[in-house]
Amino acid sequence: MSEESKWKPPGDNDEEEEEVDETVCQGIALRVIAYKTVKDAVLFVIEVSPSMLKPPPPTDSKKPDTDSPTSAALKCAYALMQQRIISNPNDMMGVLLYGTEKSKFNGEDEATGNFSYPHCYLLTDLDIPAAEDVKALKSLIEDEDEFKKLVVPSKESVSMANVLFCANQIFTTKAPNFSSRRLFIVTDNDDPHANEKAAKSSAAVRAKDLYDLGVLIELFPISKPDQEFDKRKFYDDIVYNQTSTDPEAPAPISGPTKASFTGDGISLLSSLLSNINSKAVARRALFSNLPLEIGPGFKISVKGFIIFKRQEPKRSCYVYLAGEKAQIATGVTTRLAADTARTVDKVEIKKAYKFGGEQILFTPEEISSLRNFGDPCIRILGFKPMSMLPFWANLKPATFIYPSEEDYVGSTRVFAALHAKLLSSQKVGITWFIARKNAAPVLAALYPGPESLDENGMQIMPPGLWLIPLPYADDIRQNPEVMTLIRAPEPLIDRMREVIQQLQLPKARYDWSKYPNPALQWHYRILQAMALEEDLPEKAEDKTVPKYRQIDKRAGEYVLEWGRELQRQHESWLKENSSTGGVVGAKRPAVAGEGDAEGAGKKRARVDDIDDAGMKKAFEGNKVGKLTVAVLKGWLEGKGLDGKGKKPELVDKVERFFESKKL
């Protein structure tokens, strides 16, 4: 029977599970076949003014700024459009300039001079970006004459209420049903209506209309060289601290964007791009409104989010190229009988598991009942000290949970109290966790996570609870046999300690935001170049490659000193062990004798002679293979064992002897 919706080519089964439910969870490692489609519409609203067109003053930085704020914002929009055209092909983007001498809006004739939104120039309409849109925006950025001709500041002031109403019109007509609609305002004017209370009030009303429409306004304030951007003057009434009600909508941008006029070497463009790229990823909800049972009859409602998920290139479609023109291929799966090759209907198929060489058949109802362990929930079983949660118990990615008021009013207050108590008492909760219907239950630790802030005091990770799945007895494998540990001499440890001290990460922590996946970035870079008809890049940018020159400058001499100390320790060890009898089974120097026969006899007697303690030491040090064949044969024959065979066979016999006898 053909199943077009479930067809996948060979090798693409990593997210496929048995046909029990749309989303089947094996423990907490949920294998999601279909996420809710999240569409995002982003409209850049960029101010054009003399201060926004002014390049930054020269600095002594190694990477000085050369772009004006307006130019940098357009480059930011261009970079984000490049990203979205490949990674988020269903998202919309648009660019609206305000404060320009020219005016342009949909369907309005520039010759008449009658514009609904004067001094607002719709550079790129809100739509799914096509390759032509990206090329046009790139041409504007790279052509200075065209840029200067277009971005001429208006001599008249621009009403922010008019700008916001224009954005409202764009979102209403172009993206009426999108789950996420965002308005990015880039400006350096913190008080556009300084002495006009009516204009401020009108702008606040238009902003409220946008929020009622479901549009989130996010501000990118740019500080001037002699003045910090003060949001309290105007934008506190425009930008609300509100998040989307959709749990899978992209997270809002919070906090100011610092311009690099301070001369710290961070360009304005990089600052804008880092802010936008870090927030452009959709939040993934593992579950919504799941009951968290603290005690009998005491429940609150929580939502769970997938914070960590490996990103991989995904093919959006398969193309058939053998015909006259390229066509999108539609996959069809047909099941055939192995003996007769006839088509098998779905009703004829039953599921079976092998046991004892036989096929044990199950009906779909029996399979469903076997997988049913109760309704989805998080049930706290008890509490344990944090010290009892070992590092190796973090078996699978943790799920971040946050309170929800939808099912149980007061969940946020109870959740906050539970989080604070666990954090202050250094405790973790032990829970019974079922993420979804038909999901296998897991034991999970409820770990309290503190709030995490960056160097600017902005929140990186909110305070909340983490569900860390704990391993079952079946998940733990046997440790290797404990060998005798060889400890390095103290002088050698001291030299290595100096090396490590020179190679500490900044602030002693790994900053994940600085290391994009090089394979993934290279894939999209090639895809982008082919789609936009650009020159193919010659080399991938890999930020994970160690900075060898810097490492050599900081720790090179310490590494050489460690090597010299290693040589000294090795020579000292050789002197100490040169007079030791054949404990390790090394070849000994020839023994001088009065005659050849007598000397040979003495040599043979010494080489073949090794006691049980020496052989045991060689076994524990994994050095049996370094002994000679004569030594191995002599020792085996002395134990009444067969001493015949090649050296690997003799070594195996010795090792089996010690493993069985435990001498």
VOGU-3710 file (C-alpha; in Angstrom, 3 decimals, decimal comma):
1> mseeskwkpp> 0,000/0,000/0,000  1,424/3,368/-0,976  2,064/5,885/1,778  3,170/9,143/0,229  3,171/11,145/3,436  5,488/8,762/5,244  7,944/7,973/2,470  11,602/8,562/3,144  14,605/7,514/1,091  16,984/4,899/2,493
11> gdndeeeeev> 19,162/6,347/5,226  16,647/9,002/6,305  15,085/6,979/9,099  16,693/8,854/11,969  13,425/10,485/12,998  11,107/7,591/12,149  9,450/5,439/14,798  6,959/2,611/14,795  3,432/3,518/13,763  2,018/3,989/17,218
21> detvcqgial> 1,528/7,711/17,372  2,461/10,834/15,414  5,132/11,593/17,980  6,525/8,638/19,881  8,898/9,187/22,767  11,527/6,659/23,746  12,236/7,977/27,203  12,878/11,673/27,036  14,685/11,413/23,693  11,627/12,389/21,727
31> rviayktvkd> 11,668/11,526/18,054  9,520/14,170/16,498  8,126/13,369/13,080  6,274/16,653/12,604  6,668/19,848/14,527  4,076/22,552/14,402  4,904/24,784/11,448  6,219/28,084/12,739  6,108/31,008/10,317  7,975/34,165/11,181
41> avlfvievsp> 7,548/37,575/9,546  10,275/40,157/10,247  10,068/43,779/9,128  13,167/45,954/9,489  12,316/49,605/10,160  15,532/51,589/9,745  15,867/55,305/10,363  17,580/57,522/7,803  18,987/60,714/9,345  22,241/62,686/9,202
51> smlkpppptd> 23,479/61,041/12,413  22,528/57,568/11,157  24,446/58,182/7,912  27,530/59,497/9,664  30,421/57,014/9,791  32,006/56,397/13,185  35,080/58,417/14,198  38,501/56,842/13,632  39,854/54,687/16,446  42,998/52,736/17,278
61> skkpdtdspt> 41,135/49,448/17,122  42,532/46,630/15,000  39,094/46,239/13,394  37,688/49,766/13,198  34,131/50,506/12,118  33,685/51,833/8,629  29,918/51,519/8,162  27,380/54,107/9,150  24,537/52,816/11,349  22,078/52,839/8,419
71> saalkcayal> 24,509/50,984/6,170  25,269/48,469/8,903  21,560/47,867/9,516  20,983/47,231/5,803  23,888/44,789/5,764  22,349/43,106/8,770  19,027/42,778/6,940  20,874/41,429/3,905  22,719/38,818/6,003  19,524/37,727/7,722
81> mqqriisnpn> 17,750/37,497/4,375  20,543/35,258/3,111  20,102/33,041/6,137  16,320/32,837/5,878  16,175/32,107/2,162  17,853/28,749/2,855  17,211/27,764/6,463  13,671/29,183/6,819  12,202/29,232/3,307  8,632/29,926/4,522
91> dmmgvllygt> 9,501/33,016/6,568  8,859/36,562/5,350  11,168/39,555/5,471  10,851/43,189/4,538  12,787/46,459/4,857  11,148/49,827/5,504  13,209/53,027/5,606  11,789/56,097/7,320  13,044/59,646/7,339  13,931/59,563/3,638
101> ekskfngede> 13,346/62,374/1,193  11,689/59,936/-1,202  8,501/58,060/-0,388  7,310/54,701/-1,669  4,497/52,346/-0,711  2,529/49,598/-2,417  0,515/50,791/-5,383  1,136/54,509/-4,855  2,299/56,627/-7,774  5,400/58,673/-7,088
111> atgnfsyphc> 4,500/61,148/-9,854  1,353/62,406/-8,098  3,177/63,159/-4,857  0,229/62,004/-2,760  1,445/59,421/-0,287  -0,366/57,818/2,610  2,918/57,531/4,494  5,245/60,427/3,587  8,982/59,942/4,071  8,512/56,176/4,391
121> ylltdldipa> 10,266/54,137/1,707  9,334/50,454/1,399  12,648/49,154/0,107  11,664/45,473/0,174  8,060/44,439/0,612  7,224/41,911/3,313  7,300/38,597/1,469  9,154/35,306/1,236  12,594/36,449/0,057  13,571/35,376/-3,417
131> aedvkalksl> 17,036/35,349/-4,941  16,192/38,544/-6,853  15,355/40,374/-3,618  18,661/39,389/-2,074  20,575/40,473/-5,183  18,790/43,847/-5,249  19,585/44,507/-1,609  23,180/43,452/-2,136  23,471/45,787/-5,123  22,229/48,694/-3,011
141> iededefkkl> 24,749/47,978/-0,262  27,725/47,612/-2,590  26,895/50,510/-4,965  27,763/53,697/-3,081  26,237/55,981/-5,733  22,909/54,162/-5,642  23,001/54,110/-1,838  23,647/57,859/-1,550  20,954/58,584/-4,130  18,311/56,650/-2,228
151> vvpskesvsm> 19,053/57,330/1,438  18,757/61,104/1,402  17,490/62,355/4,782  14,251/64,309/4,798  14,298/67,925/5,914  10,957/67,428/7,612  10,382/65,439/10,779  8,704/62,057/10,513  5,783/61,031/12,669  6,490/57,757/14,491
161> anvlfcanqi> 2,757/57,166/14,662  2,700/57,231/10,865  5,672/54,830/10,689  4,016/52,374/13,072  0,702/52,617/11,223  2,540/51,886/7,964  4,065/48,771/9,571  0,608/47,777/10,812  -0,735/48,009/7,268  2,122/45,864/5,930
171> fttkapnfss> 1,632/43,092/8,521  -2,150/43,107/8,093  -2,037/42,708/4,324  1,023/40,485/3,928  1,182/38,243/7,014  -2,271/38,114/8,621  -2,076/34,535/9,936  1,579/34,143/10,883  2,307/32,731/14,339  5,169/35,207/14,813
181> rrlfivtdnd> 5,358/38,787/13,553  8,230/40,988/14,626  9,155/44,610/14,020  12,859/45,493/14,291  13,405/49,229/14,827  16,977/50,475/14,291  17,488/54,086/15,381  19,789/56,418/17,305  17,080/58,980/18,138  15,865/58,260/21,664
191> dphanekaak> 13,282/61,097/21,649  11,817/61,742/18,169  8,977/63,879/19,591  10,700/65,793/22,345  8,180/68,626/22,726  5,108/67,043/21,166  2,951/65,251/23,721  0,193/64,633/21,191  2,627/62,949/18,789  3,973/60,762/21,618
201> ssaavrakdl> 0,466/59,759/22,641  -0,474/58,974/19,047  2,636/56,813/18,600  1,845/54,908/21,814  -1,667/54,196/20,513  -0,271/52,869/17,208  2,191/50,682/19,128  -0,673/49,297/21,213  -2,535/48,483/17,986  0,461/46,486/16,795
211> ydlgvlielf> 0,635/44,503/20,023  -3,091/43,832/19,843  -2,455/42,495/16,350  0,198/40,126/17,769  3,231/42,031/16,479  6,234/42,260/18,805  8,253/45,465/18,571  11,938/44,946/19,235  14,300/47,900/19,481  17,940/48,126/18,376
221> piskpdqefd> 19,041/51,382/20,014  22,324/52,854/18,797  24,199/55,197/21,109  25,860/58,300/19,726  29,529/59,069/20,471  28,613/61,736/23,006  25,253/60,437/24,231  23,898/57,141/25,491  20,534/55,986/24,167  17,851/56,593/26,827
231> krkfyddivy> 14,770/54,442/26,236  12,875/56,156/29,030  12,362/59,299/26,977  10,110/57,716/24,353  10,515/54,006/23,637  9,440/52,671/27,037  5,903/53,532/25,906  6,450/51,871/22,523  8,359/48,665/23,315  6,597/46,396/25,800
241> nqtstdpeap> 8,301/43,647/27,798  5,930/41,078/26,382  6,506/37,687/24,782  4,489/35,830/22,232  1,770/33,510/23,500  2,926/30,889/21,027  5,467/28,655/22,831  7,191/27,870/19,536  7,515/31,453/18,332  11,022/32,915/18,128
251> apisgptkas> 12,177/34,394/21,402  12,138/38,200/21,650  15,276/40,278/21,623  15,970/41,974/24,914  18,442/44,651/25,834  20,222/47,382/23,938  22,592/46,920/21,075  25,830/48,656/21,930  27,442/50,650/19,186  31,185/50,342/18,921
261> ftgdgislls> 32,043/54,003/19,189  33,846/53,111/22,395  36,734/51,815/20,287  36,656/48,294/21,704  37,163/46,717/18,272  33,655/45,228/17,964  31,989/46,519/14,820  28,439/47,784/14,780  27,545/45,299/12,090  28,796/42,347/14,142
271> sllsninska> 26,914/43,627/17,152  23,631/43,822/15,259  24,134/40,454/13,572  25,000/38,666/16,795  21,849/39,981/18,439  19,564/38,966/15,595  21,119/35,585/14,797  21,055/34,509/18,413  17,315/35,156/18,604  16,241/33,963/15,175
281> varralfsnl> 15,874/30,314/16,197  12,376/29,113/16,977  11,697/27,799/20,448  10,680/24,148/20,398  8,083/22,966/22,900  8,420/19,321/23,906  5,130/19,485/25,802  2,624/22,131/26,865  0,557/22,362/30,048  1,836/19,109/31,545
291> pleigpgfki> 0,787/18,541/35,173  3,629/18,647/37,709  2,425/16,685/40,728  4,221/17,883/43,861  2,043/15,822/46,203  -1,255/13,928/46,212  -3,861/16,305/44,822  -1,300/19,143/44,561  -0,561/19,921/40,906  0,674/22,836/38,840
301> svkgfiifkr> 0,990/23,254/35,078  4,354/23,494/33,268  5,695/23,710/29,739  8,834/21,940/28,528  11,265/23,342/25,965  13,980/21,688/23,907  16,936/23,987/24,526  19,678/21,800/23,043  19,175/20,087/19,697  21,759/19,248/17,083
311> qepkrscyvy> 21,167/21,123/13,841  21,798/19,325/10,561  21,260/20,192/6,899  17,846/19,089/5,746  16,645/18,514/2,211  13,381/20,292/1,570  12,553/18,230/-1,538  13,860/15,610/-3,973  14,301/16,517/-7,628  14,110/14,252/-10,673
321> lagekaqiat> 16,638/15,407/-13,310  16,374/12,693/-15,981  13,508/14,358/-17,863  13,451/17,427/-20,089  13,227/19,694/-17,052  13,721/19,263/-13,330  10,688/17,975/-11,459  9,977/17,506/-7,768  9,861/13,778/-7,014  6,983/12,276/-5,054
331> gvttrlaadt> 7,902/9,207/-3,039  5,711/6,110/-2,913  6,337/3,071/-0,698  4,877/-0,293/-1,642  5,187/-3,453/0,478  5,724/-6,708/-1,402  5,550/-10,337/-0,305  9,008/-11,945/-0,284  7,894/-15,212/-1,975  5,332/-14,084/-4,561
341> artvdkveik> 6,235/-10,369/-4,958  2,547/-9,472/-4,756  1,450/-6,200/-3,200  0,612/-6,576/0,502  -2,181/-4,499/1,997  -1,744/-2,792/5,321  -4,501/-4,853/6,958  -2,514/-8,021/6,244  0,520/-6,836/8,179  1,085/-7,591/11,849
351> kaykfggeqi> 3,944/-6,596/14,071  6,228/-9,179/15,603  9,249/-9,406/17,870  11,854/-12,149/17,785  12,205/-14,230/20,942  13,964/-17,568/21,182  14,172/-17,840/17,421  10,422/-17,413/16,978  8,245/-14,509/15,815  5,843/-13,365/18,524
361> lftpeeissl> 2,875/-11,616/16,887  1,045/-8,640/18,384  -2,094/-6,830/17,313  -2,077/-2,995/17,164  -4,267/-2,930/20,287  -1,796/-5,094/22,184  1,107/-2,916/21,082  -0,756/0,165/22,267  -1,552/-1,394/25,650  2,069/-2,462/26,108
371> rnfgdpciri> 3,216/1,124/25,585  0,609/2,709/27,829  2,062/3,585/31,236  -0,543/6,173/32,163  -1,312/9,761/31,310  1,539/12,221/30,681  2,742/13,816/33,914  5,719/14,771/36,062  5,355/13,237/39,527  7,834/14,119/42,278
381> lgfkpmsmlp> 8,804/10,968/44,203  11,231/12,539/46,659  14,308/14,740/47,059  18,026/14,068/47,213  21,152/16,223/47,738  22,734/17,604/44,565  25,967/15,846/45,488  24,268/12,498/44,861  23,680/13,327/41,191  26,880/12,189/39,440
391> fwanlkpatf> 28,116/13,757/36,254  27,812/10,530/34,275  24,098/10,289/35,092  23,375/13,040/32,559  22,546/10,444/29,938  20,385/12,451/27,502  19,667/16,126/26,784  17,787/17,830/29,596  14,416/19,558/29,128  13,882/23,072/30,442
401> iypseedyvg> 10,498/23,505/32,154  8,699/26,719/32,989  5,344/27,383/34,661  2,062/27,908/32,820  -1,135/29,403/34,209  -3,468/27,875/31,633  -4,644/24,802/33,599  -3,861/25,735/37,205  -3,980/29,347/38,374  -1,109/30,106/40,736
411> strvfaalha> 1,334/27,710/39,064  3,938/30,443/38,628  4,038/31,298/42,331  4,288/27,642/43,419  6,917/26,954/40,747  9,013/29,924/41,905  8,806/28,769/45,536  9,837/25,209/44,595  12,728/26,502/42,480  13,974/28,831/45,242
421> kllssqkvgi> 13,785/26,093/47,905  15,625/23,524/45,818  18,316/26,077/44,958  18,842/27,260/48,531  18,820/23,730/49,975  21,031/22,323/47,201  18,501/19,571/46,523  17,176/17,855/43,411  13,796/16,235/42,968  13,473/12,645/41,762
431> twfiarknaa> 10,503/12,390/39,404  8,465/9,920/37,373  8,206/11,519/33,943  5,994/10,667/30,949  6,342/13,330/28,253  3,525/12,330/25,900  0,890/9,701/25,339  2,449/6,314/24,504  5,830/7,564/25,710  7,990/5,302/27,846
441> pvlaalypgp> 8,345/6,548/31,439  11,700/7,688/32,738  13,107/8,558/36,119  14,382/12,128/35,934  16,140/14,526/38,264  14,424/17,889/38,755  17,470/20,156/38,847  17,139/23,871/39,776  18,979/26,152/37,373  19,948/29,686/38,451
451> esldengmqi> 19,580/32,743/36,256  22,530/33,273/33,908  23,628/36,785/32,870  26,233/38,001/30,404  28,902/40,627/31,047  26,401/43,391/30,248  23,897/42,117/32,784  21,562/40,773/30,112  19,826/37,463/30,697  21,252/34,486/28,839
461> mppglwlipl> 19,240/31,784/30,557  16,225/32,427/32,797  15,891/30,709/36,164  13,942/27,481/35,919  13,980/23,741/36,461  15,704/21,144/34,293  14,458/17,592/33,825  17,558/15,404/33,555  16,720/11,789/32,577  18,473/9,257/34,802
471> pyaddirqnp> 19,830/5,956/33,480  18,260/2,603/34,296  20,350/-0,403/35,277  20,139/-1,620/31,657  21,728/1,599/30,414  24,962/1,235/32,381  27,702/-0,863/30,814  30,448/-2,670/32,645  33,574/-0,693/33,413  36,890/-1,985/32,088
481> evmtlirape> 39,031/-3,912/34,522  40,916/-1,524/36,766  44,535/-1,571/35,769  47,383/-0,444/37,968  47,552/3,301/37,575  50,935/4,747/36,760  51,409/8,124/38,390  53,775/10,635/36,855  56,544/12,090/39,027  55,719/15,317/40,843
491> plidrmrevi> 58,191/17,501/38,859  56,536/16,381/35,625  53,078/17,187/37,042  54,275/20,642/38,093  55,546/21,413/34,584  52,245/20,302/33,027  50,300/22,416/35,510  52,123/25,477/34,165  51,132/24,555/30,609  47,460/24,191/31,528
501> qqlqlpkary> 47,436/27,479/33,422  48,578/29,265/30,258  45,791/27,735/28,143  42,715/28,610/30,198  39,606/29,721/28,288  38,475/33,339/28,798  36,627/33,573/32,111  37,301/29,840/32,490  34,218/28,798/30,540  33,272/27,646/27,053
511> dwskypnpal> 31,304/30,262/25,097  29,183/28,239/22,670  28,057/31,329/20,734  31,567/31,817/19,306  31,804/28,422/17,628  29,262/27,739/14,866  29,205/24,262/13,368  31,759/24,536/10,514  30,238/21,688/8,466  26,750/23,189/8,697
521> qwhyrilqam> 27,968/26,707/7,881  29,954/25,428/4,897  26,908/23,563/3,576  24,732/26,667/3,705  27,504/28,870/2,314  27,787/26,672/-0,782  23,994/26,529/-1,095  23,784/30,304/-0,817  26,458/30,856/-3,461  24,689/28,543/-5,901
531> aleedlpeka> 21,264/30,066/-5,274  22,475/33,676/-5,624  24,881/32,929/-8,481  27,888/34,023/-6,469  31,463/32,803/-6,705  31,966/29,585/-4,803  34,103/30,096/-1,717  37,482/28,428/-1,753  37,798/27,669/1,923  35,405/27,149/4,804
541> edktvpkyrq> 35,617/29,379/7,844  36,254/27,093/10,789  36,377/28,883/14,127  37,099/25,631/15,940  40,652/25,445/14,534  43,083/26,139/17,385  45,038/29,395/17,262  48,428/27,744/17,038  50,516/30,920/17,024  48,801/32,260/20,104
551> idkrageyvl> 49,147/28,896/21,842  52,852/28,782/20,992  53,337/32,357/22,194  51,649/31,702/25,530  52,648/28,122/26,297  55,345/27,107/23,816  58,282/27,546/26,197  56,415/25,759/28,988  55,740/22,799/26,672  59,429/22,582/25,780
561> ewgrelqrqh> 60,356/22,703/29,444  57,894/19,885/30,102  59,589/17,856/27,355  63,012/18,444/28,886  61,709/17,419/32,308  60,241/14,260/30,754  63,651/13,403/29,309  65,318/13,896/32,694  62,743/11,714/34,426  63,139/9,006/31,802
571> eswlkensst> 66,916/8,954/32,199  66,540/8,808/35,964  64,128/5,873/35,657  66,541/4,001/33,382  69,337/4,380/35,917  67,163/3,150/38,763  65,953/0,109/36,815  69,157/-0,831/34,996  70,314/-3,083/37,875  66,869/-4,663/38,384
581> ggvvgakrpa> 66,493/-8,339/37,428  64,199/-9,382/34,567  60,989/-8,165/36,103  59,708/-6,551/32,967  61,178/-9,276/30,714  63,446/-6,990/28,729  66,415/-8,489/26,905  69,459/-8,427/29,124  72,981/-7,749/27,992  75,224/-10,708/27,301
591> vagegdaega> 77,071/-12,067/30,299  80,816/-12,358/29,860  82,219/-15,839/30,423  85,430/-17,747/30,042  84,121/-19,668/27,044  81,374/-19,345/24,481  79,512/-22,392/25,657  79,756/-21,357/29,265  78,632/-17,786/28,491  75,736/-19,041/26,405
601> gkkrarvddi> 74,696/-21,354/29,171  74,694/-18,563/31,702  72,656/-16,348/29,359  70,068/-19,033/28,702  69,692/-19,752/32,399  69,064/-16,087/33,252  66,701/-15,344/30,348  64,493/-18,367/30,894  64,187/-17,737/34,610  61,311/-15,470/35,740
611> ddagmkkafe> 59,336/-15,920/38,902  55,569/-15,618/39,434  55,868/-12,107/40,892  57,729/-10,873/37,828  55,220/-12,409/35,424  52,307/-11,012/37,437  53,853/-7,553/37,312  54,278/-7,869/33,551  50,633/-8,950/33,255  49,351/-6,037/35,343
621> gnkvgkltva> 51,476/-3,603/33,358  50,242/-5,062/30,054  53,829/-5,976/29,141  53,558/-9,739/28,645  53,899/-9,214/24,908  57,343/-7,647/25,438  58,788/-10,814/26,964  60,808/-13,140/24,803  59,491/-16,473/23,526  62,016/-18,352/25,634
631> vlkgwlegkg> 60,831/-16,609/28,817  57,195/-17,323/28,038  57,847/-20,977/27,213  59,960/-21,512/30,316  57,378/-19,990/32,624  54,457/-21,918/31,066  56,324/-25,234/31,243  57,203/-24,479/34,835  53,479/-24,228/35,555  52,763/-27,528/33,820
641> ldgkgkkpel> 51,142/-25,801/30,828  51,683/-26,334/27,136  54,596/-24,179/26,006  54,211/-24,855/22,293  53,057/-22,307/19,746  53,933/-18,914/18,384  54,445/-15,877/20,575  50,833/-14,487/20,326  49,546/-17,901/21,434  51,959/-17,999/24,364
651> vdkverffes> 50,977/-14,476/25,440  47,311/-15,463/25,289  47,941/-18,533/27,475  49,724/-16,444/30,111  46,958/-13,851/30,195  44,245/-16,503/30,434  46,129/-18,121/33,303  46,150/-14,913/35,367  42,582/-14,047/34,476  41,397/-17,461/35,706
661> kkl> 43,690/-17,903/38,697  43,764/-14,267/39,847  47,316/-14,659/41,115
//
